[in-house]
């Protein structure tokens, strides 16, 4: 089994806590993206990144000094979004680190596909960015089926904890031999399942932690997830979609 998750916009540098165990498998393609970004002026980068002047300046400076092979941070410790806060990898046990290195993969617009202990440096490039490189019209076109193909060489079962923006890089290339299970975290209202963005991110992070704690070998373990007030909802689920519902009055932490 492989578990796929999204990256986060906010990143940090931590070269002291734990050592990197390798470089990203698509690094030559990342180098092509870096070359393309460095060829753009600040105004074009601001449009691409859809961010403030201050963030544009910060990320332009990053591009100028970026080194893809030195002073790197393990990917799982580099991202700082809500999902990663609730995953809390900084307090994983050695066994949990080993588990995620084997089973967890992070999808990235810049790096493509990351193992948790691949070394990365802070960047800004979402998968939906309209960056034309090597004849590709955007990043979906640039990465094509390469991320899915890599995953399919590793496993025949994928547990999807990524946002649709990122999971599309895999789901659109599914083949019959691959089981692809999407986890949905929501609340029931008028018979429909309603997802709330922040709660989804929290739950995805908690689910990764839960699976690592349980050393889950397959997706069935996910059905026992019971954190943040969520419970597996058999009536809404099927073999390709695991739905978890919570009472809207349930506390958001426990």
CORJO-V667153 format. One record per residue. RES is the residue in one letter. PHI is phi in whole degrees, -180 to 180 (999 if undefined). Layout:
BEGIN
RES_PHI ; RES_PHI
END
This chain:
BEGIN
X_999 ; X_-123 ; X_-105 ; X_-110 ; X_-135 ; X_-86 ; X_-82 ; X_-134 ; X_-67 ; X_-81 ; X_-135 ; X_-133 ; X_-113 ; X_-143 ; X_-97 ; X_-109 ; X_-64 ; X_-141 ; X_-78 ; X_-71 ; X_-114 ; X_169 ; X_-108 ; X_-57 ; X_-71 ; X_-107 ; X_-56 ; X_-59 ; X_-76 ; X_-62 ; X_-62 ; X_-69 ; X_-65 ; X_-61 ; X_-61 ; X_-66 ; X_-66 ; X_-67 ; X_-83 ; X_-94 ; X_-84 ; X_-61 ; X_-64 ; X_-67 ; X_-67 ; X_-62 ; X_-65 ; X_-65 ; X_-81 ; X_54 ; X_-136 ; X_-72 ; X_-60 ; X_-63 ; X_-68 ; X_-62 ; X_-60 ; X_-61 ; X_-79 ; X_-66 ; X_-62 ; X_-60 ; X_-61 ; X_-64 ; X_-110 ; X_-62 ; X_-124 ; X_-81 ; X_-126 ; X_-133 ; X_51 ; X_-99 ; X_-116 ; X_-55 ; X_-52 ; X_-67 ; X_-96 ; X_-86 ; X_-83 ; X_-125 ; X_-69 ; X_-57 ; X_-56 ; X_-74 ; X_-64 ; X_-81 ; X_-69 ; X_52 ; X_-66 ; X_-63 ; X_-118 ; X_-63 ; X_-81 ; X_-59 ; X_-65 ; X_-71 ; X_-62 ; X_-61 ; X_-62 ; X_-68 ; X_-62 ; X_-78 ; X_-109 ; X_-98 ; X_-133 ; X_-104 ; X_-86 ; X_-146 ; X_-66 ; X_-93 ; X_-100 ; X_85 ; X_-138 ; X_-124 ; X_-84 ; X_-54 ; X_-105 ; X_-70 ; X_-80 ; X_-131 ; X_-128 ; X_-57 ; X_-148 ; X_-133 ; X_-168 ; X_-81 ; X_-61 ; X_-81 ; X_-62 ; X_-87 ; X_-103 ; X_-92 ; X_-139 ; X_53 ; X_84 ; X_-83 ; X_-78 ; X_-159 ; X_-72 ; X_-61 ; X_-69 ; X_-61 ; X_-80 ; X_53 ; X_-94 ; X_-66 ; X_-70 ; X_-62 ; X_-60 ; X_-64 ; X_-62 ; X_-69 ; X_-79 ; X_-95 ; X_-159 ; X_-114 ; X_-141 ; X_-122 ; X_-101 ; X_-92 ; X_-115 ; X_-93 ; X_-71 ; X_-60 ; X_-52 ; X_-97 ; X_-65 ; X_-57 ; X_-63 ; X_-110 ; X_-63 ; X_-73 ; X_-115 ; X_-61 ; X_-121 ; X_-56 ; X_-79 ; X_-105 ; X_-93 ; X_-123 ; X_-114 ; X_-98 ; X_-94 ; X_-117 ; X_-118 ; X_-157 ; X_-127 ; X_-89 ; X_-142 ; X_53 ; X_81 ; X_-112 ; X_-95 ; X_-107 ; X_-97 ; X_-115 ; X_-50 ; X_-65 ; X_-65 ; X_-61 ; X_-63 ; X_-61 ; X_-67 ; X_-61 ; X_-65 ; X_-64 ; X_-66 ; X_-60 ; X_-60 ; X_-60 ; X_-64 ; X_-68 ; X_-63 ; X_-84 ; X_53 ; X_-63 ; X_-87 ; X_-144 ; X_-72 ; X_-59 ; X_-59 ; X_-61 ; X_-64 ; X_-88 ; X_-57 ; X_-141 ; X_-99 ; X_58 ; X_85 ; X_-85 ; X_-139 ; X_-64 ; X_-108 ; X_-58 ; X_-64 ; X_-100 ; X_-103 ; X_-146 ; X_-67 ; X_-110 ; X_-139 ; X_-102 ; X_-104 ; X_-120 ; X_-114 ; X_-132 ; X_-73 ; X_-60 ; X_-92 ; X_-67 ; X_-65 ; X_-89 ; X_-150 ; X_-155
END
